[in-house]
Structures are given as structure tokens and as C-alpha cells.
């Protein structure tokens, strides 16, 4: 491990490469653009990188690679998720073999977007697990954990940084190249009962998804990044926060007296809720 001064998007890209990323594709849009550019720069010859014609095409390309066991990241901003939603909804029912992370950079404010949209709601709508990093260091570490969970449960997962995480800078600890995960895709294995979706298979898949997400609530309850800090003294107040807002809460409380501080609940996986 060594220390580097990185922008949030660069940290996300470097973390994905360290996790054994095989393919990255997406459509450019602030605040997400630098992720693909950085991954392409630091991955060497192993990674296939593509700016796709739109987010829908990127989602379909990523799905095909994930069906073959590749570790895949698809990048876009929150507005682009609307374009990609058609293949996304079927993709969750079919599932994946290789880890697939859909990085959707949300833009509260908005600072550089025509609308404000919250991907956490889209996660619940599409029944996909969602990770919500609160800092540059956490984004680097969490993206690797997102790949592991995706591959373990054979599902795409959302990774939802926001503008202040994507474009913030910090000195963080990153892996040396000899610590990177070596990932070799198995290749596509023909199995119509898994990769072809018909109504009866869709019904069974829906039931399995609901069961899995109920179980993931328990898994996320033990996830080290979902934390509860007890109140100091007899304070009966509490603050639940997430993402960059958690960082703002920490900054605000750092200048106050330690006595009478409220309980704090950090939600790093908003869906399924821990």
C-alpha cells in the first residue's frame, strides 16, 4: 500500500482496476466522466474500455461481458440512467456471472445537470443493491467490496457517488500493483434456463430476488461501513446520514462540545436497507 493524492473519480477507477476490472464502458457526463478515462489510463493492456454511443448501449455491452464472467463497470450520470433503464430492468431478473457495478454519479444541487434525480430510489425500483460512499478513501475501498458482493450474489449493483465525492480530492491509501486481484473470465456457458428469460422464469426470478434482498438486509446490517455511534451522555436525539452528507455532519459536530452529542447512524447501503 502507498499514499496518493487523488480525485474521487480517479479513486473509484483505481479501486475498480485493483479489483480485477476486465471491461469498462459508459457515456460521458459530469460528474462521472473521469472514471472511465482514469481506468483506461492505469489498467494497461488487460482492460477493454469504450465510450458507447449512449448509456443503453453501454449497459447492454456490460451485461454481455458479465454473462461471460468478466468483471464489468458501466459509468454514467443520473440522467443517463433513464436511458439505460430498459435493459437494466431485465438484467436484474437474468442476473450476471462476473461482478458488474453500475456507477451512477448523482448531482444534487444540481451543479452540472438538467435535473436532480436520486439513484437510491432507482435501486429500490429495480431491486438492485446500492452502495453510497462518503469520502474519496471510502469510494476506493467500497468499489472493490461492491464487485465482491455482485459476484457472490450474481447481481448487478449500483455504486452511487455524488458530485462532492466524485470531484473532491484527498490523500488516500491505495494498493500497489502487485496487490491487484487477478481475474480471468470463464467465458460464456450456454444455459437457456438461466440466460433466456420467459414469463415462468421471470416469476421464479422475482421470487428469488425478493428472498435475496431480504437476506441482504441482514448482511448489510453487519457491513462494517454501516455504523451506529452511540450518543454522549443522556442525549435522546439521533442523526441518520449517508454519503457526502455524513462528512458534513462530522465536520459540523467536530466544532461542538463532546457532551450531549446525538447518536449517529451512517447508511452506506441504502438498499436493501440494513
C-alpha positions in Angstrom: 0.0 0.0 0.0 1.1 3.6 -0.6 -0.4 7.0 -0.4 -1.6 9.1 -3.4 -3.5 12.4 -3.7 -6.5 11.6 -5.9 -9.8 13.0 -7.1 -12.8 10.8 -6.1 -13.4 9.6 -9.7 -9.8 8.6 -10.0 -10.0 6.7 -6.8 -13.1 4.9 -8.0 -11.4 3.9 -11.2 -8.2 2.8 -9.4 -10.2 0.8 -7.0 -12.0 -1.0 -9.8 -8.8 -1.8 -11.6 -7.4 -3.2 -8.3 -10.5 -5.4 -8.1 -9.6 -7.1 -11.4 -11.7 -5.0 -13.8 -11.9 -6.5 -17.3 -14.2 -4.1 -19.1 -15.4 -0.6 -18.6 -17.9 1.2 -20.8 -20.2 4.2 -20.4 -21.3 7.5 -21.7 -19.6 10.8 -20.6 -21.4 13.2 -18.3 -20.3 15.3 -15.4 -19.7 14.3 -12.6 -18.9 10.7 -13.9 -16.6 11.2 -16.9 -13.2 10.9 -15.3 -13.8 7.3 -14.0 -13.6 5.7 -17.4 -10.7 7.9 -18.6 -8.7 7.1 -15.5 -9.4 3.3 -15.6 -8.3 3.2 -19.2 -5.0 5.1 -18.4 -4.0 3.0 -15.4 -5.1 -0.5 -16.4 -2.5 -1.5 -19.1 -3.5 -3.8 -21.9 -5.8 -6.1 -19.9 -8.8 -3.8 -19.8 -11.2 -3.1 -22.7 -12.5 0.5 -22.4 -15.3 2.0 -24.6 -17.2 5.2 -24.8 -20.5 3.8 -26.0 -23.0 5.6 -28.2 -25.3 6.0 -25.3 -26.0 4.6 -21.8 -28.3 1.9 -23.1 -25.7 0.5 -25.4 -23.1 0.6 -22.6 -25.5 -1.3 -20.3 -26.0 -4.0 -22.9 -22.3 -4.3 -23.7 -21.5 -4.6 -20.0 -24.2 -7.2 -19.5 -22.8 -9.4 -22.3 -19.4 -9.3 -20.7 -20.8 -10.0 -17.3 -22.7 -13.1 -18.6 -19.2 -14.4 -19.7 -17.8 -14.0 -16.2 -15.9 -10.7 -16.8 -15.8 -8.0 -14.1 -17.5 -5.0 -15.6 -18.2 -1.4 -14.7 -20.7 0.8 -16.5 -20.5 4.5 -15.9 -23.0 7.3 -16.4 -24.6 10.2 -14.5 -28.0 10.1 -13.0 -29.8 11.5 -16.1 -28.2 8.7 -18.2 -29.7 6.0 -16.0 -33.1 6.9 -17.6 -31.7 5.9 -21.0 -30.2 2.7 -19.6 -33.3 1.7 -17.6 -34.9 -0.7 -20.3 -32.1 -3.3 -20.4 -31.4 -2.7 -16.7 -34.8 -3.9 -15.5 -34.5 -7.2 -17.4 -30.8 -7.6 -16.4 -31.7 -7.8 -12.7 -34.1 -10.7 -13.5 -31.4 -12.6 -15.5 -28.5 -11.9 -13.2 -24.8 -12.0 -14.0 -21.8 -14.3 -13.6 -19.0 -11.8 -13.3 -19.2 -8.9 -10.9 -21.0 -5.9 -12.5 -21.0 -2.5 -10.9 -23.2 0.3 -12.4 -21.6 3.5 -11.3 -24.2 6.3 -11.4 -22.9 9.7 -10.3 -25.7 11.7 -8.8 -25.6 15.5 -8.9 -27.5 17.1 -6.0 -27.8 20.8 -6.5 -27.8 20.4 -9.4 -24.3 21.6 -10.2 -23.9 20.4 -13.8 -27.2 18.7 -14.7 -30.6 19.5 -16.1 -32.4 17.6 -13.4 -32.0 16.3 -9.8 -32.5 12.6 -9.5 -31.7 10.2 -6.7 -30.4 6.8 -7.7 -31.3 5.3 -4.3 -34.9 5.4 -5.4 -34.0 3.7 -8.7 -32.2 1.0 -6.7 -35.4 0.2 -4.8 -37.4 0.4 -8.1 -35.1 -2.1 -9.9 -34.4 -4.2 -6.7 -30.6 -3.7 -7.1 -28.2 -3.4 -4.1 -26.8 0.1 -3.8 -23.5 1.4 -2.3 -23.2 5.1 -1.2 -19.6 6.2 -0.5 -19.0 9.2 1.8 -15.4 10.1 1.0 -12.6 9.5 -1.5 -10.9 6.8 0.6 -14.2 5.0 1.1 -15.0 5.2 -2.6 -11.7 3.5 -3.3 -12.3 0.7 -0.8 -16.0 0.3 -1.3 -15.9 -0.1 -5.1 -13.8 -3.3 -4.5 -16.3 -4.6 -2.0 -19.1 -3.9 -4.5 -17.5 -6.2 -7.0 -17.2 -8.9 -4.5 -20.9 -8.7 -3.5 -22.0 -8.5 -7.1 -20.1 -11.7 -8.0 -21.2 -13.5 -4.8 -24.9 -12.9 -5.3 -24.9 -12.9 -9.2 -26.5 -9.5 -9.4 -25.5 -6.1 -10.8 -25.1 -3.5 -8.1 -25.3 0.3 -8.0 -22.4 2.5 -6.9 -23.7 6.0 -6.2 -21.1 8.7 -5.6 -22.3 12.3 -5.7 -20.6 15.4 -7.1 -18.7 16.3 -4.0 -17.3 12.8 -3.7 -16.5 12.5 -7.4 -14.7 15.8 -7.7 -13.3 16.1 -4.2 -9.6 15.4 -3.6 -7.9 13.6 -0.7 -4.7 11.8 0.2 -5.7 8.1 0.4 -4.1 4.7 0.7 -4.1 2.6 -2.5 -2.8 -0.8 -3.4 0.5 -1.5 -5.1 0.1 -3.1 -8.5 1.3 -6.5 -7.1 -1.6 -6.4 -4.7 -4.2 -6.2 -7.5 -6.7 -9.0 -8.0 -6.0 -11.2 -11.0 -9.3 -12.1 -12.6 -9.7 -14.4 -15.6 -13.2 -14.6 -17.1 -14.6 -18.2 -17.5 -16.3 -17.3 -20.8 -19.9 -17.7 -21.8 -21.6 -21.1 -21.0 -24.8 -21.8 -22.8 -27.7 -22.3 -20.4 -31.2 -21.3 -21.7 -32.7 -21.8 -18.3 -30.5 -19.0 -17.0 -29.9 -16.6 -19.8 -33.2 -16.8 -21.7 -36.0 -15.1 -19.8 -39.6 -16.3 -20.2 -42.6 -15.5 -18.0 -42.3 -18.6 -15.8 -38.6 -18.0 -15.4 -39.3 -14.3 -14.7 -41.8 -15.2 -11.9 -39.3 -17.5 -10.3 -36.5 -14.9 -10.6 -38.7 -12.3 -9.0 -39.4 -14.5 -6.0 -35.7 -15.3 -5.7 -34.8 -11.6 -5.9 -37.2 -10.7 -3.1 -35.8 -13.5 -0.9 -32.2 -12.5 -1.7 -32.8 -8.8 -0.8 -34.5 -9.7 2.5 -31.3 -11.7 3.3 -29.1 -8.8 2.1 -30.7 -6.5 4.7 -29.2 -8.8 7.3 -25.9 -9.0 5.5 -25.7 -5.2 5.3 -26.6 -4.9 9.0 -23.2 -6.5 9.7 -21.4 -4.5 7.0 -18.6 -2.5 8.6 -19.5 0.7 6.7 -23.0 0.9 8.2 -22.2 2.2 11.6 -24.0 3.5 14.7 -22.2 5.8 17.1 -24.0 6.0 20.4 -24.9 9.4 21.9 -22.7 11.0 24.5 -24.4 11.4 27.9 -28.1 11.1 28.0 -28.9 12.8 24.7 -32.0 11.3 23.1 -31.6 12.8 19.7 -30.1 11.0 16.6 -28.9 11.8 13.1 -29.2 9.4 10.2 -27.0 10.4 7.3 -25.2 9.0 4.2 -22.7 9.8 1.5 -21.1 13.2 1.5 -23.8 14.4 4.0 -22.1 12.1 6.5 -18.9 14.1 6.0 -20.7 17.4 6.5 -22.3 16.1 9.8 -18.8 15.1 11.0 -17.5 18.5 10.1 -20.3 20.3 11.9 -20.0 18.2 15.1 -16.2 18.5 15.3 -16.6 22.1 16.4 -19.0 21.3 19.2 -18.7 20.2 22.8 -18.5 16.4 23.2 -21.2 16.4 25.9 -24.7 15.8 24.7 -23.9 14.8 21.1 -26.6 12.9 19.4 -26.5 9.3 18.2 -25.2 8.9 14.6 -26.3 6.4 12.0 -24.3 6.2 8.8 -26.1 4.4 6.0 -23.7 3.2 3.4 -26.1 0.7 1.7 -29.4 2.5 1.3 -30.9 -0.6 -0.5 -31.6 -3.1 0.8 -31.8 -1.1 3.9 -29.7 -2.5 6.8 
